[in-house]
Amino acid sequence: MGAVTGKGMNMELLRDAFAGKRVFVTGHTGFKGSWLAFILAEAGADVMGYALPPAGGPSHFELLQLSHRIAHVEGDIRDGAALDSAMMAFRPEFVFHLAAQALVKESYTDPVTTFDTNMMGSVRVLDAVRRTESVRSLVYVTSDKCYANAEWVWGYRETDRLGGRDPYSASKAAAEIVFSAYTSSYLSSRPDLGAASARAGNVIGGGDWAADRIVPDCVRAAADDGVIQLRNPEATRPWQHVLEPLSGYLLLAVRLRQQPQEFAGAWNFGPSSSEVRTVREVATTVIEWLGRGRVEIVGTPPTLHEANLLQLNCDKAHQCLDWHPRWNVDKSLEETAEWYRGMQSGADPTALTRTQVVEYFGDNA
Ligand SMILES: NC(=O)c1ccc[n+]([C@@H]2O[C@H](COP(=O)([O-])OP(=O)(O)OC[C@H]3O[C@@H](n4cnc5c(N)ncnc54)[C@H](O)[C@@H]3O)[C@@H](O)[C@H]2O)c1
């Protein structure tokens, strides 16, 4: 395996690290998981995805026809027997855990499924890794929302207190505690296994149609020249293009494979603090790029609590992993709108996604 130094992750290093390697991805039918599985397949990896079937409506996973390129297993991470048997039969070297109930609003509607999936489902994933001796590198995805939010202006560091007011955030904090217990009780006794948790912020990009997320809401509004209503317009988020955290997860996975103990632990992957934007700014920019629809500020504040101020401190990833964001918010918004505009004008979704992957990971990036 080639050394990964100096320039972060690029195409050459991706191929060098993953070509011919068995990689198990949970949540590959979702937004981030479908981009990750696509990148790995492009790099020549032998990928198995394990997730629920794609949600109804348009799906990036289906548009890319990923079930023809990777081993596609429809399964529930809460079904320990099915998960164990899929992972143990596949004998992966790398595991990326992304499967989750990933929506804050849905977590208020169905807290039991949210905790069950994000906490107990993650227990099952860790337990399957514990039983699967082939695993050398585990990247376990939680969220920036795992931190107890003090509504301060500073970015959260990996050592900050975990917490969460809403069920989603609390379930991700719980998933972190579970991870910590499994690593100290089981995984750390395997010197050839590197395991890390990864915390990233709000992700934007083509191929997301989830409910109650700002970009998909703008895309839906633009499709019928309608209105996107904002209830919390001044809330700030660490917006980043989907390729940003994925490049961090991939680099982390490679480093864990090379030096399991040195890179174990928790890692933040977010944009620089100057790149933070309000919900209003993001919605307005996307609607402008899409050329249709309009933004409306609703007078009534949101009834469900959501954090207003949330930033990540990513000094650890910058200094120890040599990971740095490549696309600023404006570029990320432009690439995102470009992807949806391409779809609207009938372009091939695989070509749209591949173009952005090549541009992002291009060897000269
Ligand atoms: N999208 C964001 O802005 C964001 C921000 C921070 C963290 N995250 C985290 O990144 C990960 C991926 O997020 P996403 O945006 O791609 O979410 P998504 O909702 O688009 O996809 C979720 C994936 O998990 C799978 N899944 C859900 N419940 C499952 C179960 N019980 N068994 C098996 N699979 C199940 C779904 O089938 C899907 O493949 C999640 O862990 C999420 O919490 C996302």
The ligand as a Gaussian input file, in Angstrom:
#p B3LYP/6-31G(d) Opt

LIG

0 1
 N      -26.538000      13.968000       5.459000
 C      -26.024000      14.717000       6.423000
 O      -26.076000      15.949000       6.358000
 C      -25.338000      14.064000       7.610000
 C      -24.709000      14.886000       8.553000
 C      -24.048000      14.297000       9.631000
 C      -24.028000      12.909000       9.744000
 N      -24.674000      12.131000       8.832000
 C      -24.618000      10.674000       9.014000
 O      -24.076000      10.079000       7.830000
 C      -24.697000       8.807000       7.626000
 C      -25.332000       8.742000       6.260000
 O      -26.301000       9.782000       6.164000
 P      -27.176000      10.003000       4.845000
 O      -27.407000      11.446000       4.744000
 O      -26.564000       9.289000       3.721000
 O      -28.544000       9.293000       5.282000
 P      -29.679000       8.628000       4.378000
 O      -30.921000       8.732000       5.156000
 O      -29.638000       9.184000       2.999000
 O      -29.246000       7.106000       4.278000
 C      -29.363000       6.247000       5.396000
 C      -28.938000       4.861000       4.995000
 O      -29.076000       4.015000       6.154000
 C      -29.872000       2.902000       5.812000
 N      -30.623000       2.436000       6.984000
 C      -31.474000       3.125000       7.768000
 N      -31.963000       2.317000       8.721000
 C      -31.395000       1.093000       8.531000
 C      -31.494000      -0.154000       9.167000
 N      -32.274000      -0.337000      10.238000
 N      -30.783000      -1.202000       8.676000
 C      -29.985000      -1.052000       7.582000
 N      -29.846000       0.114000       6.947000
 C      -30.550000       1.174000       7.405000
 C      -30.802000       3.377000       4.709000
 O      -31.324000       2.268000       4.001000
 C      -29.834000       4.226000       3.911000
 O      -29.056000       3.384000       3.096000
 C      -25.676000       8.620000       8.779000
 O      -25.041000       7.903000       9.800000
 C      -25.975000      10.040000       9.198000
 O      -26.437000      10.106000      10.521000
 C      -25.328000      12.685000       7.762000

